[in-house]
Amino acid sequence: MSLQKINTRTIVLILMIVAAAAMRLLSFKFPYLLSNFTPVGAIALFGGAYFTDKWKAYLAVLLTLFASDILINYLYTSKWVLWYGGSFWVYLTFAVMVFIGSLIKKANVGNVAIASLASVAVHWLIIDMPWLYGSLYPHNLAGYGQSLVAAIPFERNMVLGDIVFCAILFGGFELAKSKYAILRIQKEPAI
């Protein structure tokens, strides 16, 4: 495989991830309508599925999310917030989503849908643990249940966001691969 092919594919993947991350600004502009309807889950799955070097998937996805988080936090607070109390768990969750994306061997509607539901479930179960954040819910199993139930509308929006943005990212890249051979991975000839 030529260096140009690797670089072109990587650049296209990164540009698609950055463009999708820019769509997070819509959720800021319309918070009541689009709360948690974002491309972040789709970005993680997409990166995991398409980067041949998996370290690039983690790096590109997590750095893009980190940079867009800084911008989103500034828009909400007018302060440059680089890290907050729950950041570790958020980024761990998205790293797991990249891993789930890496399990997609053939990008089709069924595989992407299953991966998307799995990643939303991971997000829901980790991010909504009440003992990680504040005192809104009791720090016990009952509080965890209350937190999970309260999060259902947000997770529903995440599923909807994944449907839309996975269709755009996966569908767009598959279409681009069908038109531009430089984006395809060629199998190395057997020796």
NORMO-V230113 format. One record per helix or strand of 2 or more residues. SS is the DSSP state (~ for helix, > for strand). FROM is the first residue (numbers start at 1). LEN is the number of residues. Records with the same first field share a line. If there is no record, write none. Layout:
SS->FROM-LEN  FROM-LEN
This chain:
~->3-20  24-6  31-4  40-11  54-24  87-16  109-19  130-3  141-10  152-28  181-3
